[in-house]
Amino acid sequence: MKNAAEIAHGPMIIGLYINIVLLGIIATQMYMYLNAYRKDRLWMKIFVVILFIANVANTAFLCKFLYTSLILNFGDDAYLARADWVFATDPALTGIIAGMVQLFFAWRVKVLTNNLWLVAVVAVCALAGTGAAITTSFEVGSTPEFVKFQNFKVVVIIWLAAECVSDLLISGILVWQLKRRKTGFQSTDELVDRIIRLTVQTGLITSICATIDLALFLSDPTGTHLIFNFPLSKLYTNTMMSTLNSRRGWDFSDQESTSHTHTTSGIIGERGKKKPIFRLDTSQTTRPQVFVDVEQHEMHARNLAERHHHTNDDYDVKSASPDDSLTAAALPRTPWEK
């Protein structure tokens, strides 16, 4: 028969190792973000910092719990069989972090679709998951024995299922919107396809982890599910940070760049909708490059070999010459910037 430490604390240590590694990645991502996107809105920077602090607190609480259990109470089976208030903070912090990230993506859905119904559905799922996670923390406090955690499985099911549904909704909506924004240029469409793959992959990581966590919680009375539960908050944060930082790789309005760009201007099409904005890059590169406004950002697409197959009238694009010029202030701002 397994002892108390083996039942719960063994999976906890594995989950904590992954948690700490992911925290290091988050720290790197945050440093990159704060240095590369200084023109982003102040609330966005504050949001990122608060998210980082919450993740640090989550890791610190888990470390304290394991140190107290395995070092200060070494050999005390009665103590090892119970959780305490420090451990109980994990569901609440995980749920709050996940909710913050999902509400961020709900705002992103609002920017893309301007559909308040879609935003409301995503937000309700996110808030339901956060509320159930906080309730789980209270349940852990009232029923601290690890072997009795199944007594409040209904709340855990709501918590993890709501988060999973929210992740899938966000991924589905963003993919749907991105597919609608394809331009007809092969190179730019390939770029949109890469963004779609990134969106699906990041959404799947968190939803799969939450699903496995829930499945193990329901099927295994031991603490095996904690291997997947402890890293969950870090996976959500890394998903958001990778989304923010990936804009540099796609040249999302990097106005601090020393390259010289010339625009073909944004054209207001039918029904007042803004059509894709293309900009010609004449920086020190071997051949011209094109920028396209997708997801209300300016994305960088290469390989304009097929450009001569399309007329400018097909895309409401004016001809651009190397003598054209445009100041940084005239460029359209993204939703992230001031």
FIKE-855393 format. One line per 2 residues: number of its first residue (from 1); their letters; for each residue x, y, z of C-alpha. Coordinates in Angstrom, 1 decimal, decimal comma. Example, Ala and Ser with C-alpha at 12.3 -4.5 7.8 and 13.67 -1.06 7.14 Angstrom:
1> AS> 12,3 -4,5 7,8 ~ 13,7 -1,1 7,1
//
This chain:
1> MK> 0,0 0,0 0,0 ~ 1,3 3,4 -0,9
3> NA> 2,2 5,9 1,9 ~ 0,7 9,3 2,1
5> AE> 3,7 11,1 0,5 ~ 3,7 8,7 -2,5
7> IA> 0,0 9,1 -3,1 ~ -0,1 12,9 -3,3
9> HG> 3,3 14,5 -2,9 ~ 5,0 12,5 -5,6
11> PM> 2,8 13,8 -8,4 ~ 3,0 17,3 -6,7
13> II> 6,8 17,4 -7,1 ~ 6,6 16,4 -10,7
15> GL> 3,9 19,1 -11,3 ~ 6,0 21,7 -9,4
17> YI> 9,1 21,0 -11,5 ~ 7,1 21,7 -14,7
19> NI> 5,5 24,7 -13,0 ~ 8,9 26,2 -12,2
21> VL> 10,3 25,6 -15,7 ~ 7,3 27,3 -17,2
23> LG> 7,6 30,2 -14,8 ~ 11,1 30,8 -16,1
25> II> 9,8 30,9 -19,6 ~ 7,1 33,4 -18,5
27> AT> 9,8 35,6 -17,0 ~ 11,7 35,6 -20,2
29> QM> 8,5 36,3 -22,2 ~ 7,6 39,2 -20,0
31> YM> 11,1 40,7 -20,2 ~ 10,9 40,4 -24,0
33> YL> 7,5 42,0 -24,1 ~ 8,2 45,0 -21,9
35> NA> 11,4 45,8 -23,9 ~ 10,0 45,2 -27,4
37> YR> 6,5 46,7 -27,1 ~ 7,0 49,9 -25,1
39> KD> 4,3 51,6 -27,1 ~ 1,6 49,2 -26,0
41> RL> -1,2 50,7 -23,9 ~ -0,4 51,2 -20,2
43> WM> -3,3 48,9 -19,1 ~ -1,8 46,1 -21,2
45> KI> 1,5 46,4 -19,4 ~ -0,1 46,5 -16,0
47> FV> -2,2 43,5 -16,9 ~ 1,0 41,5 -17,9
49> VI> 2,8 42,5 -14,7 ~ -0,2 41,5 -12,5
51> LF> -0,4 38,2 -14,3 ~ 3,3 37,6 -13,7
53> IA> 2,9 38,4 -10,0 ~ 0,0 36,0 -9,7
55> NV> 2,1 33,2 -11,3 ~ 5,0 33,9 -8,9
57> AN> 2,7 33,8 -5,9 ~ 1,3 30,5 -7,2
59> TA> 4,7 28,9 -7,5 ~ 5,8 30,3 -4,1
61> FL> 2,8 28,9 -2,3 ~ 3,3 25,4 -3,9
63> CK> 7,0 25,5 -2,9 ~ 6,1 26,4 0,7
65> FL> 3,5 23,7 1,0 ~ 5,9 21,0 -0,2
67> YT> 8,8 22,3 2,0 ~ 6,5 22,3 5,0
69> SL> 5,2 18,8 4,3 ~ 8,3 17,0 3,2
71> IL> 11,0 18,8 5,3 ~ 9,4 20,2 8,4
73> NF> 7,0 17,3 8,8 ~ 9,1 14,6 7,4
75> GD> 7,7 11,2 8,4 ~ 4,5 12,6 9,8
77> DA> 2,0 10,5 7,8 ~ -1,0 12,2 9,4
79> YL> 0,2 15,6 8,2 ~ 1,1 14,3 4,8
81> AR> -2,4 13,0 4,2 ~ -3,9 16,5 4,5
83> AD> -3,8 19,8 2,6 ~ -3,6 23,2 4,3
85> WV> -4,6 26,7 3,4 ~ -1,4 27,2 1,4
87> FA> -2,3 24,3 -0,9 ~ -5,8 25,5 -1,1
89> TD> -4,6 28,7 -2,8 ~ -3,6 26,7 -5,9
91> PA> -7,1 26,2 -7,4 ~ -8,1 29,8 -6,8
93> LT> -4,9 31,3 -8,3 ~ -5,0 28,9 -11,2
95> GI> -8,6 29,8 -11,9 ~ -8,0 33,5 -11,6
97> IA> -5,0 33,4 -13,9 ~ -6,9 31,3 -16,5
99> GM> -9,9 33,6 -16,2 ~ -7,7 36,7 -16,8
101> VQ> -6,1 35,1 -19,9 ~ -9,5 34,0 -21,3
103> LF> -11,0 37,5 -20,7 ~ -8,0 38,9 -22,6
105> FA> -8,8 36,7 -25,5 ~ -12,5 37,6 -25,2
107> WR> -11,4 41,3 -25,6 ~ -9,4 40,1 -28,7
109> VK> -12,6 38,5 -30,0 ~ -14,4 41,8 -29,4
111> VL> -11,7 43,7 -31,4 ~ -11,9 41,2 -34,3
113> TN> -15,7 40,6 -34,6 ~ -17,4 43,4 -32,7
115> NL> -19,9 40,7 -31,8 ~ -21,0 41,2 -28,2
117> WL> -22,8 37,9 -28,1 ~ -19,7 35,9 -28,9
119> VA> -17,8 37,9 -26,3 ~ -20,5 37,3 -23,7
121> VV> -20,4 33,5 -24,3 ~ -16,6 33,4 -23,9
123> AV> -16,7 35,6 -20,8 ~ -19,5 33,6 -19,1
125> CA> -17,5 30,4 -19,6 ~ -14,3 32,1 -18,3
127> LA> -16,0 33,5 -15,2 ~ -17,8 30,3 -14,5
129> GT> -14,4 28,5 -14,5 ~ -12,9 31,1 -12,3
131> GA> -15,8 31,0 -9,8 ~ -15,8 27,2 -9,6
133> AI> -12,0 27,3 -9,1 ~ -12,3 29,7 -6,1
135> TT> -15,1 27,5 -4,8 ~ -12,8 24,5 -5,1
137> SF> -10,3 26,3 -2,8 ~ -13,0 26,7 -0,1
139> EV> -13,9 23,0 -0,5 ~ -10,2 22,0 0,0
141> GS> -10,2 24,1 3,2 ~ -13,3 22,4 4,5
143> TP> -12,3 18,9 3,4 ~ -8,5 18,8 3,5
145> EF> -7,9 15,1 3,3 ~ -6,6 14,2 -0,1
147> VK> -8,6 10,9 -0,3 ~ -11,8 12,9 0,2
149> FQ> -11,3 15,3 -2,6 ~ -13,8 13,3 -4,6
151> NF> -16,6 14,7 -2,3 ~ -16,5 18,0 -4,2
153> KV> -16,0 16,6 -7,7 ~ -19,0 18,5 -9,1
155> VV> -17,3 21,8 -8,5 ~ -14,0 20,6 -10,0
157> II> -15,9 19,3 -13,1 ~ -17,5 22,8 -13,6
159> WL> -14,1 24,5 -13,1 ~ -12,1 22,4 -15,6
161> AA> -14,9 21,8 -18,1 ~ -15,8 25,6 -18,3
163> EC> -12,1 26,4 -18,9 ~ -11,9 23,8 -21,6
165> VS> -15,0 25,0 -23,4 ~ -13,8 28,6 -23,2
167> DL> -10,5 27,6 -24,8 ~ -12,2 25,8 -27,6
169> LI> -14,6 28,7 -28,2 ~ -11,8 31,2 -28,4
171> SG> -9,8 29,1 -30,8 ~ -12,8 28,4 -33,0
173> IL> -13,8 32,1 -33,2 ~ -10,3 33,3 -33,9
175> VW> -9,7 30,7 -36,6 ~ -13,1 31,6 -38,2
177> QL> -12,2 35,3 -38,3 ~ -8,7 34,7 -39,7
179> KR> -10,0 32,5 -42,5 ~ -12,4 35,3 -43,5
181> RK> -9,4 37,7 -43,7 ~ -7,4 35,9 -46,4
183> TG> -6,4 38,3 -49,2 ~ -5,8 36,2 -52,2
185> FQ> -2,0 36,6 -52,1 ~ -0,4 33,2 -51,7
187> ST> 2,4 34,5 -49,4 ~ 0,0 36,5 -47,1
189> DE> -2,5 33,6 -47,1 ~ 0,3 31,3 -46,0
191> LV> 1,1 33,7 -43,2 ~ -2,6 33,7 -42,1
193> DR> -2,5 29,9 -42,2 ~ 0,5 29,9 -39,8
195> II> -1,3 32,2 -37,4 ~ -4,3 29,9 -37,6
197> RL> -2,1 26,9 -36,7 ~ -0,5 28,9 -33,8
199> TV> -4,0 29,8 -32,5 ~ -5,2 26,2 -32,7
201> QT> -2,1 24,8 -31,0 ~ -2,1 27,3 -28,1
203> GL> -5,8 26,7 -27,5 ~ -5,4 22,9 -27,7
205> IT> -2,5 22,9 -25,2 ~ -4,5 24,3 -22,4
207> SI> -7,8 22,5 -23,2 ~ -6,0 19,1 -23,5
209> CA> -4,1 19,7 -20,2 ~ -7,4 20,7 -18,4
211> TI> -9,2 17,6 -19,9 ~ -6,4 15,2 -18,8
213> DL> -6,4 16,8 -15,3 ~ -10,2 16,3 -15,1
215> AL> -10,1 12,8 -16,4 ~ -7,4 11,7 -13,9
217> FL> -9,2 13,5 -11,0 ~ -12,4 11,5 -11,7
219> SD> -10,7 8,1 -12,4 ~ -7,8 8,1 -10,0
221> PT> -8,3 8,7 -6,2 ~ -4,6 9,6 -5,8
223> GT> -3,0 12,9 -6,6 ~ -1,9 11,9 -10,1
225> HL> -4,0 14,6 -11,7 ~ -1,8 17,2 -9,9
227> IF> 1,0 16,5 -12,5 ~ -1,3 18,4 -15,0
229> NF> -3,0 20,7 -12,6 ~ 0,1 22,5 -11,2
231> PL> 1,4 23,6 -14,6 ~ -2,0 24,7 -15,8
233> SK> -1,8 28,4 -14,8 ~ 1,6 28,7 -16,4
235> LY> 0,4 27,2 -19,7 ~ -2,4 29,8 -19,8
237> TN> 0,1 32,7 -19,2 ~ 2,6 31,4 -21,7
239> TM> -0,2 31,2 -24,3 ~ -1,0 34,9 -23,8
241> MS> 2,6 36,0 -23,7 ~ 3,5 34,1 -26,8
243> TL> 0,6 35,8 -28,6 ~ 1,8 39,2 -27,6
245> NS> 5,5 38,6 -28,4 ~ 4,8 36,9 -31,7
247> RR> 3,9 40,2 -33,2 ~ 7,5 41,2 -33,6
249> GW> 8,1 38,1 -35,8 ~ 5,2 39,3 -38,0
251> DF> 6,3 43,0 -37,9 ~ 3,2 44,2 -36,1
253> SD> 3,6 47,9 -36,3 ~ 7,2 47,9 -35,1
255> QE> 7,6 51,6 -35,4 ~ 11,0 51,6 -33,7
257> ST> 12,4 49,7 -36,7 ~ 15,0 51,5 -38,8
259> SH> 13,6 50,1 -42,0 ~ 11,8 52,4 -44,4
261> TH> 8,3 51,4 -45,3 ~ 5,9 52,8 -47,8
263> TT> 2,2 52,3 -47,7 ~ -0,4 51,7 -50,4
265> SG> -2,9 53,1 -47,8 ~ -5,9 51,5 -46,2
267> II> -9,0 51,7 -48,3 ~ -12,5 51,8 -47,0
269> GE> -14,4 49,3 -48,9 ~ -18,1 48,5 -49,2
271> RG> -20,3 49,0 -46,1 ~ -17,5 51,0 -44,5
273> KK> -15,3 47,9 -43,9 ~ -11,6 48,5 -43,9
275> KP> -9,8 46,4 -46,5 ~ -6,3 44,9 -46,0
277> IF> -3,5 47,5 -45,7 ~ -0,4 46,6 -47,7
279> RL> 2,9 48,3 -47,2 ~ 6,0 47,9 -49,3
281> DT> 9,2 47,5 -47,3 ~ 12,3 49,0 -49,0
283> SQ> 14,7 48,4 -46,2 ~ 18,0 46,7 -46,9
285> TT> 16,7 43,4 -48,1 ~ 17,3 41,5 -51,2
287> RP> 13,7 42,0 -52,5 ~ 10,5 43,9 -51,6
289> QV> 8,2 42,6 -48,9 ~ 4,6 43,2 -48,2
291> FV> 2,6 43,9 -45,0 ~ -1,0 43,1 -44,6
293> DV> -3,4 44,2 -41,9 ~ -4,9 41,0 -40,5
295> EQ> -6,5 40,8 -37,0 ~ -6,3 44,6 -37,1
297> HE> -2,5 44,4 -36,9 ~ 0,1 44,7 -39,7
299> MH> 1,6 41,4 -40,4 ~ 4,7 40,7 -42,4
301> AR> 4,5 38,5 -45,4 ~ 7,4 37,6 -47,7
303> NL> 7,7 36,3 -51,3 ~ 5,9 38,6 -53,6
305> AE> 6,8 36,6 -56,7 ~ 3,1 36,1 -57,4
307> RH> 2,3 39,8 -57,1 ~ 2,4 40,3 -60,9
309> HH> -0,5 37,9 -61,3 ~ -2,9 40,3 -59,7
311> TN> -4,0 43,8 -60,7 ~ -4,0 46,6 -58,2
313> DD> -7,7 47,1 -58,8 ~ -8,4 43,6 -57,4
315> YD> -7,4 44,7 -53,9 ~ -8,0 48,4 -54,0
317> VK> -4,3 48,9 -53,7 ~ -2,5 52,0 -55,2
319> SA> 0,8 51,6 -56,8 ~ 3,8 52,1 -54,5
321> SP> 7,1 53,4 -55,7 ~ 10,4 53,7 -53,8
323> DD> 9,9 57,5 -53,7 ~ 6,7 57,2 -51,7
325> SL> 7,0 58,1 -48,0 ~ 5,0 57,8 -44,9
327> TA> 5,7 58,9 -41,4 ~ 5,4 56,6 -38,4
329> AA> 2,6 58,7 -37,1 ~ 0,5 58,1 -40,2
331> LP> 0,6 54,3 -39,8 ~ -2,6 52,8 -38,3
333> RT> -2,3 51,9 -34,7 ~ -3,0 48,4 -33,4
335> PW> -5,4 47,7 -30,5 ~ -2,4 47,1 -28,3
337> EK> -0,9 50,5 -28,7 ~ -1,7 53,8 -27,0
//
